[in-house]
């Protein structure tokens, strides 16, 4: 049961998550200066440890973040990929890629296989889907829906998409299996299709500054209602319970497609910037309604922690309103082994 009275308000109007728009200037004439400028505009960090940061580059007119990064890679004869939350440049030629807003699809690997029982050959194309490392993606198709796959004059058979998978970090790998590739073909001429993703444009940090009350506290941010129940003391621990309600536009999740366990609660003592982490978090998800519980244990032999909550504050972090978005791609000239 949700605590507190619902506050009537319009649900936010959601659309596709936009890309960060960036540019570089004539003064940012080296790769190092240019990526420093991109970081200031986007909040996304770069790693140039494997390349020459003094390489000269030309200015880039305002464009999508990934297109700007690709322009710098092309100008300096390098390539890049995501490493944790950083865009890492490396030596070598770039593989075929495609950009759709804040998403980028690139070819990571092509493996040829031959089944001697059936006398058929297949090619597995490993794709990497990356998104600007500033927002979370919770679900993505395990295999993209392919609309075009050609080699020479032949249309290739492809593996169909089967479902959705959860993501970790800011990229996801997916394998497309191609059949019917002519032996004479040197490249996959065109491989195009789309992924469906469930994502949130940002995380919400909802702060509760008074933890001493005996009534629920509610805040609504961007259409997401977050309610904090009064703190409970159970033995040698203190427990904080939250209830969340997302707007009706919230995407549907299967019972096994869980995401709220990534939410966090941080407690701050008076005049202290260091956060206390919970010892026993748990969540329960029912459609667009979430319940969450976070406990804090007392050290052995000591009384319940946070005996006096006066001056303490709690910051609960959860996803903003979610959207289902289609990521389209078109890859050309994929060289075959």
N, C-alpha and C positions, 0 to 999 in steps of 0.2 A: 504494500500500500504506500502511496506517495504522501508525504507530509506537506502541510501548508496548502494554501489555496492557490489554484492556478491563476495566472495573470493573463488576461486576454490581450493578445497582440498579434499583429500580422506576422506570418512566417517570412523569413528573408527570401528574396527572389534569387534563386541560385542558377548559375550558368556554368559553362566550362571554366576550369581554373586557367587564368591567363598566364602567359609567360612574363618574366621580368624583361623589360625593354631597356637596353643598354647601348652605349656607344663609346668610342675612344676618340681622343683628340690628337692633333699633330704633335703636341708636346709629349704625349705618351708614345714615344718613338721606339721603345724596345719592348720585347715580350714581357719583361718583368714589370715595367711601368704600366703597360696596357692591362695586364691581369689585375694589378693593384687597383686600377680604375674600375674594372668590372666588379671587383669585390666590394668597393665602396657603394656602387649602385645596386648591387644584388644581395649583398650579405653572404655570398658564396665564396669559399676559399679555394685557392689553387695551390698545387705542389709542382714546382719547377726544378726540383732537386736533380732530376735525371736529364735535363736539357740546358741549353745555353740561354739564360735569361737576358743576355745582352743582344740577342738577335734582333735586327731591325724589322719594324713592322709599319704598315701604313694605317692611317686613321680608318675607323669603321663607323659608317653612318648608323643611326638608331635602328636597332633590329632586335630579334629575340635573343635571349642569352645564349642558347646553344649555337645559334648561327654565328654569333660573334666569336665564340670559342672555336668553332670550326674554321672561321676565317683566319684566326691567329695561327691555328695549326697548319693550314694550307700555306700561309705566308712563310712559315719557318720550317717547313718540311718535317713536321712532327705529327704525332697522333695523341689522343688523350682518352681516358676512361675515368669512371668514378672509383675512388679508393676511399672507403668509409664515406665521409661527407665532403671530401675534397675532389676537385677536378685535377687529376694528375696527368701531366704531359710526359711523353716518352719519345725516344727516337724511333723513327720508322714511318712508313707510309700509312695513311689512314685507310680503314676499310670502308666499304659502302655504308652509308647511313642516311637517315631521314628524320626530319624534325617536324613535330606537330605541337605548337605552343610550348608548354614547359616540359614536354616529353621528347625523348630521342631514342630511336631504334637503330642499332648498328649490328653488323655481322661480326661475330667473335670467332667462328670456326666453321669449316666445312669438312665433313668426314664421309668418304666413299665406302660403301659396304656391298659385298656380293654374296648372295645366297645361292650356293651351288645345287641345292636340292630343287629350287624353283628356276634356277638360271636367270634370276632377276637381280638388277643392281638398284640400290637406293642411295640417296645422298641426304645426310642429316645436316641441316643448316642451323647452327646455334646462334640465336639472336639475343642481344642484351637490350632490355628496355630500361632506360634511365630517366629519372625525373629530377628537376631542380631540387637539390638537397635542402629544401626549406619548408616542405610540407609533407605530410604522411599519405601514403597509399596503403590501403588495408587489404584489398582484394584485387586480383588481376587474373585474366584468362590464363590457363596453363599452357595453351597453344593458341596462337592467333587465328582468326578467321581469314583464310586466304582467298582473295578475289582474283588474282592473276599470278600465274607461275609459268613462265615460258623459257624455252631454250631452243634457239634456232626457230624453226617453224612449228615446234611441238608444244602443245599445252600439257603440262605435267600434272600428275595426280599428287594430291597432298593429304597429309594426316589431318583429320577433322579435329576441331576443338572439343574437349570433353568436359570442362568444368572450370571452376575458379580456385585459386590457391592464395593463401595469405602471403604477405611480403615481409621481409626483414631488411631494414636499411632503405636505400634509395635506388635500388636497381633490382631487376629480376631477369633470370635467364629462361629461355623457352626454346625448344627444339622443333623445327619443322622438317618432316620427312617427305622427300620428293621422290617420286617414281616416274619411270618412263623417260629419263634423261637420255638423249641420243649419245652413243659412244663418241661421235665426232664433235660433240659440244665442248667448247672451251670455257664457257661461262653460262651462268643463269642470267638471261637477259633482263628479266623483270620478275621481281617477287614483291607483291603488294598485298596489303590486307589491313587488319585492324585488331587491336586489343580493346576490351572493355575493362575499365578500372573503377573501383570505388575509392574515393579519396576525399580529403578535407583540405581546403585551402590553407588552413592555419590551425594551430592549437590554441585553446583558450586557457588562460591562467586566471582562475576565479579566486579572489582573496576574501577571506573571512577574518575580520579584525577583532571580533569579540567572541571568545569561546566559553564564556562563563554563564551564558543564559540557559534557561530551562525550557525554551521554546525553539522550534525549528527556525532556521534562517534560510531565506531563498534569494537567489539572484538569477536574472535571465540575461544571457549574453548571446547576441546574434541568433535569438530564437531558441537557444538551449537553456532550459531551466535546471539549475543546480540547487539542491536543498541539502543543508547540513543539519542533522539531528543533534540534540543536546549530547554532549560527551557522556560516555558511560565508564564507570570504574568497576571492573570485574576482577576481583582478587588483586593480584599485583600487576594489573595492566589497565591501560585506559584505551577506550575504543571510540572511533569516529565513524559514523555511518552517513553515507551520501545517497541521495536519490537523484537521478537525472532523467529528464524528459526531452527528447529531441522533437523537432517539428514534424508535421505529417509527411513532409517531403523526404524524410529519412529513408535511404534505400533498404530493401528487404535483405535480411541475412538468414541463411539457414541456421538451424540450431547448433551446428558444429562450427560455424564460421564466427568465431569469437574475436573480439578486438579490444574490449574495454579493459582487459588485464594490463594493457600498456599504459593506462592512466596512472597518474602519480599523485600522492599527497605529501606535502612537505610542511613540517611544523617548525616555527621559528620562535625561540625564546625572546623575551624582551631585550632589545638592544643587542641582538645577536644575529649576524648574517648567516651563520652556519645552520643548515637545515637538519632536522632529525628525520631519519628514514623509518618507515614502519617495519615491524618484524613479521607481520602475518596478514598481508593484503588478500582480499578475496572479492570477486565480482560475480554478479548474476545478470544475464542479459535476456530480456524478453521484448523482442521487437525494438521499438524506439525508446523503451524504458530500461534503465540500468539501475541496479543497486550495487553499492560498493561498501566494503568495510575495511578499516585500517586500524591495527592494534599496535600499541607500544608497550614493551615489557619493562618492568623494573629490574634493576640489578639484583642478584641473589641476596637475600637477607635484608633488603631495603623496602620501604613502603611503596605503594603504588606511585608511578611516575606522574609528574605534572600535577602534584596535589593542589596547587593553586594555579589556575589557568589565566589569571589576570595578567594582561599585557602580552599573552601569547597570541600568535596569529597562524592561520592555516592557508596554504595556497594549493588549490586543487587544479590539476592540469588534465584537460580532456580534449577530444577532437571538437573542432567547430562543426557547423552543419556539413553533412557529407553530400557528395554528388556522384552520380554514375556518369562517367565520361568515356567517349570513344576516342581512342588514339589511332590515327591512321598513319600508314607508312608506305613508301615505295622505294625499293632498293634495286639498283641497276648495276649490271656488270659484275656479278659475284663470280670471282674466278674459281673454277673447279680444280681439285687436286688431280 
